[in-house]
Amino acid sequence: MDRNALIEALQKERLENYITLRGGFPLPLAGGVYWLVLGALGYILPLGTWFMVALFGTGAIFPLGLIFAKIFNNNFMKKKQVVSSVILPALIGMLLFWPMLIASTKAAPELAILILAIGMSIHWPVIGWSYNRTALYSAHSILRALMVFGIWTYMPDARMTLLPFNVAGIYFFTVLAILIDTSLLRRSKE
């Protein structure tokens, strides 16, 4: 197989997985719920407590995504993809923001909110590439970084409320975009 044929076959495989798995939407749906809860808790918890909930709550995203996958009959974990091996390095790259996050809790606790909100989206462009939808998934990360930075900079009183609600909204909008996109792609194949 020549290089161009290999590239074309790989792109087709990635897109087929995107369509079949509906872009793995249960995980971003879980992320949206996580940030929605953080926004609500921002009204009642002090920063230190809120942040501890935010840190430990990240561990609930994946299990919640698995629950949503079960509810929506989306078995994204069982499907073996040719490019599945790119996911682990993407997640490792994303997790490297944690030392900065933890250090910021000592030096500038409110900065930790910004680092968490942006850091948890660092892997999105690679996940998008794995589905042959780099632009859609990168748009999530870019929009999220811009909106979060804007709220964090210009609306400091909204860092624990509007900021997480904004991230949740971006997640839910992205889930909707993924579902619409995969539906359109499914129809075009029929």
PyMOL commands that set and color helices and strands:
alter all, ss='L'
color gray80, all
select helices_A, chain A and resi 3-20+22-24+26-41+47-71+84-95+98-107+109-119+124-130+134-154+156-158+162-189
alter helices_A, ss='H'
color red, helices_A
deselect
rebuild
show_as cartoon
